[in-house]
Amino acid sequence: MTAFLRGANPADGSADGPVNDLVNRPARETARGLADAVTEHQRDAASVVSDALAAIAVHEPRVHALLHVAGADATARAARIDRELHADREHGRPSARLLAGVPVVIKDNIAVRGMPLTCGSAVWALTPPRRDATLVRRLRRAGAIVVGKANLDEFGMGATTETSAFGASRNPLDERRTPGGSSGGSAAAVAAGEVPAAVGTDTGGSIREPAAQCGIVGVKPSHGSIPLNGVVPFAPSLDQAGPLAGTVVDAAMLHQAMAGARNGRGLVAAALAGAVHVDLRGHRVGVVTEMAGLANAPGVLRRFNRCLEQMAGLGAELVEVSLPTVSGALEAYYLISSYESLATLAGLVEHPLLGDEARRRLLVGQQVSADSPSGADSSRGALADAWRLADDLQAAVDATWAECTVLASPTLPVTAPLLGNGLDDPLSTPRTDCWTVLANLTGIAALSLPVGECPDTGLPVGVQLMAPHGADARLYRVAASTEAAMETATQRELRA
């Protein structure tokens, strides 16, 4: 029993070039490396922020990742961190800031004190928030420095950033293409080298999909593990904030800081352990058999199957698992998310400046609400069916953990599309969510890991790893070992 998805021969992988061609691109500075350098007084936070602002000035004209650059505020905060670290050193006090001096950008549906909050929409002209979102406050406490707000699809409703009222972001790896969405600006900023890490939100794949399309790591944490106070909701039962970064360890650093002492405990240690002890013995990697029937590009499947080979080479057992209800997950997700969006945005349906995609989803939500009986008849209707399917899917996923320790799938069935494709065919965009909505409907943890370039397009491919709710540390350990193994395989092939 192979547990490989059909449609591609895993043995073909070695003929497609290096396992992870993205490794050969110019190295980005890592959050871990910068934080260590600042803490150990090898660099100062002011110079790190200055470099980030210079990179933003160079790359923004071509990628349009950001809606706001906070140069003065970031520079002032960097100077403050340098003073505090200097005082600690002078007095012999230990400095234990996980993200000391690390520049980050925040998706613009998350409140950052004194900075615009647009949600990518021309509808909102809000006074800049007076308070940081809880997750931003925690990042600042850990020493991170917010250098800007990232572009997004309007109110998070989209998968390309093309629905942003302020113009689409572009994929730094191919500017003709989308970086994905809705956290596309966050992903593009990291992939372009503007910052080593960013924060996004994920309701149906909005962190993982742009991460996959930009060749970086993106994480949807276990539902509820990072507080969403100060985050504009899309669909509260599905929403989660999370990190995007160049490496698994960097993502774990942001995640741990945002989750706090209780929910974030041990995440960085798990990622570091996986990176150092590259071993997956004792792990069983589940591949959902029903997912093989979904439309997938052959090159994506080859990369996915090559990744499974690498995991098996580390000692993991590959197993097939069945989720019969997964075929209805996409429809259930769109009904539930459209309905829940009404709680925040119902009053905007008729606003003349509201974009077409956001209006379409709100109208779907209104229709679902109108078609769903209340009271004694509330068990009927499409919305009730969607919630029942989500419950059934939750039970089925819970049962799979007796058979496997993590689940694996391609993050996306295709690589990054050309800009304009989603607008020309609006029904094509939702289909890209077919792999990712599973984690939102069930609340489990999920991570997209870059595994190389599609041989057909030369564009990044991501593999999605999923773990039970609350098992985020397990997810990081498995992902870090897989990341390390694939980098080693790349170097071996380059020397051959």
Secondary structure, DSSP 8 states (H G I E B T S, - for coil): -----TTS-GGGGGGGS-TTGGGGS-----HHHHHHHHHTTSS-HHHHHHHHHHHHHHHHHHH--EEEE-HHHHHHHHHHHHHHHHHHHHTT-----TTTT-EEEEETTB--TTS---TT-SS------SS--HHHHHHHHTT-EEEEEE--SGGG--SSSTT-TT----BTTBTTB---SSSHHHHHHHHTTS-SEEEEEESSSTTHHHHHHHTSEEEE-STTSS--TTB--S-TTT-EEEEEESSHHHHHHHHHHHHHHHHSTTHHHHHHHHHHS---TT-EEEEEGGGGGS---HHHHHHHHHHHHHHHHTT-EEEEE--GGGGGHHHHHHHHHHHHHHHHHGGGTT-TTS-HHHHHHHHHHHHHHHHS--GGGTT-SHHHHHHHHHHHHHHHHHHHTTT-SEEEEES-SS---BTTHHHHSTTHHHHGGGTTHHHHHH--EEEEEEEEE-TTT--EEEEEEEE-TT-HHHHHHHHHHHHHHHHHHHHHHHH-
